[in-house]
Amino acid sequence: MESEPRLPTLSDRLEVLRRRWPYPALIMPACLLIAIFIAFVLPPIYRSSATIILEPSAVPKEFVQTATSYADQQFELVQRRVMTTDSLVELVRKIDPYPHLRGASEREKARMVSSATSIERVDPVTLETLAQSNAFSIHYHNPDPKLATAVMEQIVALFLDYNRKTRRELASGTYRFLLSESRKLSESIREMEARLAEFKAKYGDALPEAQTRNLAALDAARQEYDALQAQIRLVEQREELLRLQLSEVPPTLVAAVSDQRLQLAQLRAELAEAEKRYTPEHPDVRRLRRAIQTLIEESRNNPDRSTVKPDNPEYLRISTELDAVRRELSALRARAARAQQQIDRYSRSLELAPNVEREYAQLARDDEIAQAQFRDIQNRLKEADLAQALVEEEQGERFTLIRPPSTPTEPYSPNRLGIILLGLLLGAALGIGAAMLVEMSDPTVRGARDLQELTGTSMIAAVPVLLNREDQRLRRFRWGSIAVIYGLAIIIVSAAVVGASA
């Protein structure tokens, strides 16, 4: 009966390594020497670093809003503007970072400087990478440590100068913009006030605040007009009475004139008495009318009548009183006309009041909004002026160098120790793997245990391997060749290490 296959134990694996030890012994040193050679043959790259912090403003935010900004925006803005080919060309003209590249142009070298520069946010105390921080480190890589430091100093100067320049431009630009807006608003306010003044001058009596006054004035004007009309009627009656009295009084004391007037008055009295008694066609009535008409025509045709100067005291008194009444009547009518004009004006104002109030409210609202905007702009203008002063005095938010660039003494890359350790681990893995692979692919029976597993019977005795002289000579030749090869490899690697160190 065949026995079940036995799982390999740790002792079995150690036995395999003991039997196949030449593979790890040859592969591990080879990989180690190759790693050492690569670590020291690769050109060294030195890294120069500097750390800049965004210091907050010396004045609190609530006092100067325009002097503050966000760190993320500052870093991104400065990085985009400084690390450009155009800005780095000036740096290349001052310091050639790649003197060995004689065929490269200034713009190509500027692009190489940009690609060899990295920026990361760091903790300002420990300088460890920190995503949310107000400090950042700049790293520049170059094969020459002195050139790396010199270029790093120029890059730091670019960052600090650009930040200082942009802060000044921002402060002055903000101030100029706010000043321009303030002037525009001031001009707009003057225009609005002029429109308001013109509107008030045109519709002053129809404004909302004048409505109560207009109603009271309208009532007063109507009352005054009614009172004047009553006075005018009375004065008109007096005028009519005086006019009748004046017509009956002779202007002079001449007898003929007096007889003529008395005769005319007597005929009129007789006519009135005859009209009461008789019809209008009665001969007496017709006779009296003809006599009165004849007398009136004679008085009109009298050439001396118009040139006669009145000297009758009664006539002069009545005439003077009639003139006074007529002057009073003219004054009362003028006052009544003015009162009527006031009534018409106040009535029109009251009729226009709704539309005027709506338009006036819109104008007043626009003026109030403009005034509020002007006050806000003035406050912000004061803040911008203060921000300018802070920038000039270096008291606002600014970049500050907290770790200046220094000349590196050890190369940043390649990581020689890491490459050597990686070669050692890779050699060990390849050596052990090769030994295991060869062992698994070799069907040779090598000992009593293998024979016992194949036959299933126990062994009585086993004869060990016996090497003759030829076998020993061949083994020595092999190991000598390997020693020579490794010796040459060690010499080559040592020369490379010494050359790289020099």
Phi and psi in degrees as a GROMACS rama.xvg file:
@    title "Ramachandran Plot"
@    xaxis  label "Phi"
@    yaxis  label "Psi"
@TYPE xy
-74.4204  140.37  GLU-2
-82.6398  152.418  SER-3
-69.6979  146.253  GLU-4
-64.5838  139.525  PRO-5
-95.5727  136.589  ARG-6
-71.1106  140.224  LEU-7
-69.2266  139.887  PRO-8
-102.324  178.795  THR-9
-63.3634  -37.5974  LEU-10
-65.3844  -33.5799  SER-11
-65.2593  -41.7633  ASP-12
-68.2575  -39.4494  ARG-13
-64.6973  -34.4226  LEU-14
-65.3436  -39.1073  GLU-15
-63.1751  -44.2201  VAL-16
-63.97  -36.9554  LEU-17
-65.7611  -37.1192  ARG-18
-78.9183  -34.0699  ARG-19
-107.395  26.0317  ARG-20
-59.8699  -24.2984  TRP-21
-60.4056  -32.1822  PRO-22
-64.6754  -52.6965  TYR-23
-63.4038  -34.378  PRO-24
-67.4044  -27.8432  ALA-25
-92.0959  -40.4255  LEU-26
-74.7377  -42.2637  ILE-27
-61.2256  -48.8636  MET-28
-62.1617  -36.1847  PRO-29
-63.1033  -46.2382  ALA-30
-64.411  -38.1294  CYS-31
-64.8888  -43.387  LEU-32
-65.8364  -39.7813  LEU-33
-62.7721  -41.7942  ILE-34
-64.6528  -41.4669  ALA-35
-64.1466  -40.965  ILE-36
-63.1087  -45.7794  PHE-37
-63.6425  -41.8694  ILE-38
-61.7845  -33.9675  ALA-39
-101.197  -12.0285  PHE-40
-85.5016  -34.1624  VAL-41
-59.014  137.384  LEU-42
-65.2189  136.142  PRO-43
-75.0791  142.737  PRO-44
-119.131  126.239  ILE-45
-102.515  143.643  TYR-46
-117.55  124.111  ARG-47
-106.475  135.415  SER-48
-128.564  152.252  SER-49
-145.2  151.062  ALA-50
-123.402  131.484  THR-51
-121.517  139.735  ILE-52
-118.552  144.692  ILE-53
-91.6149  99.5215  LEU-54
-77.1656  137.835  GLU-55
-70.8498  166.564  PRO-56
-68.7438  147.784  SER-57
-72.81  -15.3154  ALA-58
-105.011  134.074  VAL-59
-57.6037  155.34  PRO-60
-60.3961  -38.3931  LYS-61
-66.5151  -14.9423  GLU-62
-94.7787  -37.3297  PHE-63
-132.78  94.8917  VAL-64
-73.0945  -32.9707  GLN-65
-78.3365  -8.05132  THR-66
-94.0635  4.30656  ALA-67
-121.301  157.972  THR-68
-158.88  177.743  SER-69
-89.4384  142.659  TYR-70
-63.0737  -41.9078  ALA-71
-57.4683  -46.6372  ASP-72
-63.547  -40.326  GLN-73
-62.7793  -48.69  GLN-74
-61.6431  -48.1221  PHE-75
-64.5075  -42.9955  GLU-76
-63.3461  -48.7791  LEU-77
-65.5492  -40.9401  VAL-78
-62.7301  -43.0907  GLN-79
-65.8514  -34.8155  ARG-80
-83.9808  -35.1213  ARG-81
-81.5421  -46.6343  VAL-82
-84.6352  52.9798  MET-83
-111.657  160.012  THR-84
-62.5055  -41.6469  THR-85
-63.2281  -42.3042  ASP-86
-73.1968  -30.4093  SER-87
-80.9028  -15.6884  LEU-88
-61.9073  -40.5209  VAL-89
-60.9763  -37.7289  GLU-90
-63.8826  -43.906  LEU-91
-63.1631  -34.4489  VAL-92
-67.6557  -33.8792  ARG-93
-75.7994  -47.0875  LYS-94
-131.599  121.017  ILE-95
-81.6843  107.329  ASP-96
-76.3167  -15.4498  PRO-97
-133.839  72.6097  TYR-98
-65.9012  -22.8316  PRO-99
-75.1373  -15.6916  HIS-100
-96.2084  79.5903  LEU-101
-73.68  -25.9047  ARG-102
-84.8801  -7.92827  GLY-103
-82.0424  141.396  ALA-104
-80.2936  171.526  SER-105
-64.5384  -39.5348  GLU-106
-67.8728  -37.5254  ARG-107
-64.6189  -42.6059  GLU-108
-66.3336  -35.3652  LYS-109
-64.0693  -40.5447  ALA-110
-66.1474  -35.4977  ARG-111
-65.0827  -39.7053  MET-112
-63.0727  -42.1274  VAL-113
-63.4166  -42.3279  SER-114
-71.4837  -24.9286  SER-115
-88.5354  2.57273  ALA-116
-109.887  135.318  THR-117
-131.715  150.855  SER-118
-130.069  135.294  ILE-119
-142.158  146.917  GLU-120
-76.6575  132.609  ARG-121
-134.004  162.795  VAL-122
-73.6263  130.441  ASP-123
-66.7336  -15.4461  PRO-124
-99.2118  -54.7315  VAL-125
-88.0319  -14.877  THR-126
63.0847  18.1621  LEU-127
-82.3276  153.56  GLU-128
-61.6064  130.525  THR-129
-144.601  122.041  LEU-130
-64.0186  -43.8702  ALA-131
-105.002  97.1573  GLN-132
-152.609  155.559  SER-133
-99.305  16.176  ASN-134
-127.195  151.592  ALA-135
-145.45  147.43  PHE-136
-106.946  142.177  SER-137
-111.518  128.881  ILE-138
-120.435  132.692  HIS-139
-126.782  136.018  TYR-140
-113.185  131.741  HIS-141
-154.058  146.766  ASN-142
-64.4392  -23.3503  PRO-143
-103.653  120.615  ASP-144
-63.2401  -35.8338  PRO-145
-69.4783  -41.3155  LYS-146
-66.1375  -36.5588  LEU-147
-60.3352  -41.8893  ALA-148
-68.9317  -44.0117  THR-149
-62.752  -43.8651  ALA-150
-66.0418  -38.8489  VAL-151
-62.7639  -38.7995  MET-152
-63.3268  -39.7765  GLU-153
-67.6095  -39.539  GLN-154
-64.3227  -42.7478  ILE-155
-61.7202  -42.0421  VAL-156
-62.3896  -38.8415  ALA-157
-61.2974  -44.8251  LEU-158
-62.0173  -47.9665  PHE-159
-67.741  -42.8353  LEU-160
-65.6952  -41.5634  ASP-161
-66.9974  -39.3999  TYR-162
-63.5652  -42.0416  ASN-163
-65.0271  -42.055  ARG-164
-65.7951  -45.3574  LYS-165
-66.5968  -36.067  THR-166
-64.2819  -40.0779  ARG-167
-68.2393  -43.5915  ARG-168
-64.0308  -39.8081  GLU-169
-64.4231  -44.7879  LEU-170
-65.4663  -46.9679  ALA-171
-68.6077  -38.6469  SER-172
-64.2182  -41.4692  GLY-173
-62.3409  -42.5794  THR-174
-64.8846  -44.5953  TYR-175
-63.6683  -41.1409  ARG-176
-63.6856  -45.8855  PHE-177
-66.4507  -35.8688  LEU-178
-65.3739  -41.9169  LEU-179
-63.1974  -43.9589  SER-180
-64.0962  -37.369  GLU-181
-63.1849  -41.8656  SER-182
-66.8499  -40.9083  ARG-183
-62.0163  -44.9388  LYS-184
-65.0129  -37.968  LEU-185
-62.3095  -43.2226  SER-186
-65.1071  -40.2659  GLU-187
-64.3635  -38.8331  SER-188
-65.7633  -39.857  ILE-189
-62.8757  -40.6916  ARG-190
-64.8329  -41.5614  GLU-191
-64.188  -42.2499  MET-192
-64.6723  -36.2432  GLU-193
-65.1835  -41.2021  ALA-194
-65.2108  -39.393  ARG-195
-63.746  -42.8723  LEU-196
-63.9733  -42.0389  ALA-197
-64.3018  -40.1887  GLU-198
-65.1151  -41.7898  PHE-199
-65.492  -39.2818  LYS-200
-65.7902  -33.1965  ALA-201
-81.4901  -40.0591  LYS-202
-123.06  38.0575  TYR-203
-59.9643  -40.4132  GLY-204
-76.8215  -12.2654  ASP-205
-102.516  6.29422  ALA-206
-70.6575  156.059  LEU-207
-56.9036  -39.8894  PRO-208
-71.6749  -11.8348  GLU-209
-98.2313  1.09754  ALA-210
-64.9445  -46.7266  GLN-211
-61.9309  -42.8205  THR-212
-64.7327  -37.9987  ARG-213
-64.677  -42.3474  ASN-214
-61.8013  -45.2161  LEU-215
-64.6297  -42.1046  ALA-216
-66.656  -35.1653  ALA-217
-64.9539  -43.9262  LEU-218
-61.8603  -43.1599  ASP-219
-64.8315  -40.8414  ALA-220
-65.5153  -40.0225  ALA-221
-64.6631  -42.3936  ARG-222
-63.1342  -42.349  GLN-223
-63.5252  -41.2577  GLU-224
-63.0961  -43.9611  TYR-225
-62.3751  -42.8581  ASP-226
-63.8403  -40.1041  ALA-227
-66.5548  -37.3765  LEU-228
-63.7066  -40.1278  GLN-229
-63.1877  -43.3333  ALA-230
-64.8872  -38.6015  GLN-231
-62.4018  -41.6145  ILE-232
-62.4277  -42.5876  ARG-233
-62.9111  -44.8805  LEU-234
-66.9509  -37.4701  VAL-235
-61.625  -38.7122  GLU-236
-63.6057  -42.2998  GLN-237
-63.9525  -39.7967  ARG-238
-62.5455  -43.6152  GLU-239
-63.5001  -41.5212  GLU-240
-63.8116  -45.8672  LEU-241
-65.4695  -35.5557  LEU-242
-65.503  -39.7602  ARG-243
-66.0405  -41.2159  LEU-244
-63.827  -39.4767  GLN-245
-66.5717  -35.1225  LEU-246
-68.7766  -22.6628  SER-247
-92.8379  -10.2851  GLU-248
-103.134  129.149  VAL-249
-69.9253  140.636  PRO-250
-71.4096  -25.3249  PRO-251
-124.302  174.791  THR-252
-98.2916  11.4394  LEU-253
-66.1545  138.557  VAL-254
-68.8826  -40.524  ALA-255
-61.3297  -45.8225  ALA-256
-64.034  -40.5419  VAL-257
-66.2174  -41.0674  SER-258
-64.4321  -40.7356  ASP-259
-61.8094  -42.7422  GLN-260
-69.1999  -41.2609  ARG-261
-64.9338  -38.6571  LEU-262
-65.4542  -40.6705  GLN-263
-63.8545  -39.102  LEU-264
-68.2139  -37.9087  ALA-265
-67.2064  -43.4734  GLN-266
-61.5233  -39.575  LEU-267
-64.7895  -36.5342  ARG-268
-67.7444  -41.9086  ALA-269
-64.8659  -38.1843  GLU-270
-62.8289  -41.4375  LEU-271
-63.7783  -39.6645  ALA-272
-67.8271  -39.2522  GLU-273
-68.3295  -36.7408  ALA-274
-65.1109  -25.9292  GLU-275
-74.0901  -32.062  LYS-276
-91.091  -39.7319  ARG-277
-116.86  173.032  TYR-278
-80.2611  166.578  THR-279
-63.5343  -21.9935  PRO-280
-93.188  5.44862  GLU-281
-67.7154  141.974  HIS-282
-57.7003  -39.5351  PRO-283
-63.5743  -42.9391  ASP-284
-62.9201  -45.0198  VAL-285
-65.4909  -38.9732  ARG-286
-61.9538  -45.9049  ARG-287
-64.1075  -37.0708  LEU-288
-66.1301  -42.438  ARG-289
-63.123  -39.5825  ARG-290
-64.3648  -42.8212  ALA-291
-63.5205  -42.3044  ILE-292
-64.1826  -42.303  GLN-293
-63.2183  -41.7757  THR-294
-64.99  -38.7218  LEU-295
-66.4524  -40.7161  ILE-296
-66.8776  -36.8858  GLU-297
-64.447  -39.408  GLU-298
-68.0233  -32.6679  SER-299
-73.4434  -39.0569  ARG-300
-81.0119  -3.20167  ASN-301
-69.4046  111.534  ASN-302
-66.2098  -23.3046  PRO-303
-87.5872  -6.71343  ASP-304
-71.1596  -43.2893  ARG-305
-73.4357  -21.3061  SER-306
-95.9368  -0.201168  THR-307
-79.1397  128.385  VAL-308
-85.0154  126.42  LYS-309
-61.4614  135.365  PRO-310
-135.576  8.37298  ASP-311
-80.1428  118.241  ASN-312
-56.4621  -39.8311  PRO-313
-66.775  -41.295  GLU-314
-63.7658  -43.2965  TYR-315
-64.052  -38.4002  LEU-316
-64.191  -47.3874  ARG-317
-65.6835  -39.8839  ILE-318
-62.8723  -42.4375  SER-319
-63.9961  -42.944  THR-320
-65.4906  -36.0918  GLU-321
-67.2674  -40.1554  LEU-322
-61.9181  -41.4512  ASP-323
-63.4027  -41.0908  ALA-324
-66.0696  -38.9801  VAL-325
-66.0633  -38.6135  ARG-326
-63.5535  -42.7214  ARG-327
-61.7641  -41.8282  GLU-328
-63.5844  -40.8078  LEU-329
-63.1922  -41.7784  SER-330
-65.3131  -42.6194  ALA-331
-62.9748  -40.2071  LEU-332
-67.02  -36.3088  ARG-333
-64.605  -43.2279  ALA-334
-63.1253  -39.5763  ARG-335
-64.1115  -39.1546  ALA-336
-64.692  -41.7797  ALA-337
-64.1336  -40.2181  ARG-338
-62.8654  -38.9215  ALA-339
-66.104  -39.2317  GLN-340
-62.1517  -41.5499  GLN-341
-63.9015  -40.2691  GLN-342
-61.2836  -44.6725  ILE-343
-63.567  -41.2179  ASP-344
-66.6019  -46.9433  ARG-345
-65.1787  -34.6609  TYR-346
-65.23  -44.4008  SER-347
-62.7122  -40.1223  ARG-348
-61.2436  -42.984  SER-349
-66.7309  -33.7461  LEU-350
-70.5156  -36.1098  GLU-351
-81.7889  -10.2151  LEU-352
-53.9198  -47.6681  ALA-353
-59.1622  -48.79  PRO-354
-66.8842  -40.6479  ASN-355
-63.8727  -41.4073  VAL-356
-61.8639  -40.9319  GLU-357
-65.7388  -45.8888  ARG-358
-68.1746  -38.703  GLU-359
-66.1318  -38.2356  TYR-360
-63.7504  -38.9591  ALA-361
-64.999  -44.5169  GLN-362
-62.9261  -43.0037  LEU-363
-65.4612  -38.2944  ALA-364
-65.4039  -44.1627  ARG-365
-61.0872  -41.2148  ASP-366
-65.8065  -39.388  ASP-367
-65.563  -41.3292  GLU-368
-63.2761  -44.0662  ILE-369
-62.902  -39.1381  ALA-370
-63.6174  -42.0797  GLN-371
-64.0996  -43.4882  ALA-372
-62.9561  -39.2289  GLN-373
-64.5435  -42.5889  PHE-374
-63.2793  -41.3106  ARG-375
-63.8859  -43.1434  ASP-376
-63.2911  -38.9236  ILE-377
-63.5352  -42.1202  GLN-378
-63.3454  -44.0194  ASN-379
-68.3953  -31.5565  ARG-380
-65.0114  -38.8759  LEU-381
-63.5846  -41.2888  LYS-382
-63.7818  -40.6693  GLU-383
-65.176  -37.8264  ALA-384
-64.6291  -42.0414  ASP-385
-65.4495  -37.6895  LEU-386
-63.1649  -39.0741  ALA-387
-59.8476  -44.5321  GLN-388
-63.0456  -39.7603  ALA-389
-64.6909  -39.6594  LEU-390
-65.4112  -42.9565  VAL-391
-63.9487  -34.4684  GLU-392
-92.6366  6.49966  GLU-393
56.5686  40.5779  GLU-394
-108.615  -7.37328  GLN-395
-86.8136  -170.718  GLY-396
-66.088  132.024  GLU-397
-157.022  161.427  ARG-398
-84.7295  135.843  PHE-399
-132.333  133.503  THR-400
-80.7032  116.886  LEU-401
-105.367  -18.033  ILE-402
-138.254  102.278  ARG-403
-70.8138  157.611  PRO-404
-69.2967  140.669  PRO-405
-127.095  155.721  SER-406
-72.4113  120.822  THR-407
-71.6044  141.087  PRO-408
-99.2141  -23.891  THR-409
-118.665  142.906  GLU-410
-67.7309  143.302  PRO-411
-76.799  -33.9884  TYR-412
-147.575  149.744  SER-413
-78.8641  161.659  PRO-414
-83.0565  90.8946  ASN-415
-62.9662  -44.8657  ARG-416
-63.1271  -39.434  LEU-417
-65.8429  -39.9692  GLY-418
-65.2668  -41.2521  ILE-419
-64.4849  -45.7008  ILE-420
-63.2511  -38.6604  LEU-421
-64.4543  -40.7313  LEU-422
-63.994  -39.9219  GLY-423
-63.2204  -45.6712  LEU-424
-66.7784  -39.9814  LEU-425
-65.4023  -39.9626  LEU-426
-63.6998  -43.1904  GLY-427
-62.0743  -43.2543  ALA-428
-65.4294  -42.5395  ALA-429
-66.9889  -39.5384  LEU-430
-64.5762  -49.309  GLY-431
-65.3038  -39.7921  ILE-432
-63.9296  -41.8784  GLY-433
-63.6976  -40.868  ALA-434
-62.5238  -44.756  ALA-435
-64.9481  -39.2026  MET-436
-66.3624  -44.15  LEU-437
-64.4771  -39.6049  VAL-438
-64.4948  -41.9369  GLU-439
-70.593  -28.5469  MET-440
-91.7603  0.168669  SER-441
-101.8  115.323  ASP-442
-88.854  10.6629  PRO-443
-65.1327  140.39  THR-444
-88.8983  119.103  VAL-445
-112.232  -9.03807  ARG-446
-163.203  -178.758  GLY-447
-64.803  -33.0144  ALA-448
-67.9224  -41.7854  ARG-449
-64.0355  -41.7501  ASP-450
-66.5292  -38.4913  LEU-451
-66.1659  -37.9186  GLN-452
-67.7817  -33.0961  GLU-453
-76.3548  -42.2727  LEU-454
-92.7267  -25.992  THR-455
78.0391  13.7732  GLY-456
-118.166  157.85  THR-457
-84.1677  144.048  SER-458
-88.9823  140.907  MET-459
-82.6601  -43.229  ILE-460
-156.154  164.666  ALA-461
-138.198  137.646  ALA-462
-97.0167  124.207  VAL-463
-71.3334  169.219  PRO-464
-74.4947  132.569  VAL-465
-119.33  119.454  LEU-466
-92.9161  134.468  LEU-467
-90.4352  -175.151  ASN-468
-66.6152  -38.0564  ARG-469
-64.5157  -40.219  GLU-470
-64.7723  -40.961  ASP-471
-66.0915  -39.663  GLN-472
-63.6387  -42.013  ARG-473
-65.4177  -37.4895  LEU-474
-66.4605  -42.121  ARG-475
-64.6914  -36.8717  ARG-476
-64.6837  -42.5062  PHE-477
-62.2381  -50.0367  ARG-478
-67.4856  -30.4896  TRP-479
-66.9601  -42.8653  GLY-480
-61.5278  -42.5029  SER-481
-63.8758  -39.6019  ILE-482
-64.8789  -40.8793  ALA-483
-62.7439  -46.162  VAL-484
-60.3699  -45.1652  ILE-485
-67.9223  -33.4771  TYR-486
-63.2254  -45.651  GLY-487
-61.7447  -40.675  LEU-488
-62.9888  -40.4023  ALA-489
-65.0344  -39.2166  ILE-490
-63.4706  -44.2483  ILE-491
-63.5453  -44.8301  ILE-492
-65.1481  -39.7443  VAL-493
-63.2471  -40.4066  SER-494
-63.3914  -40.8532  ALA-495
-64.5495  -40.6791  ALA-496
-66.0481  -43.243  VAL-497
-65.5608  -39.5782  VAL-498
-65.7136  -40.3027  GLY-499
-68.718  -36.6208  ALA-500
-69.1356  -33.8188  SER-501
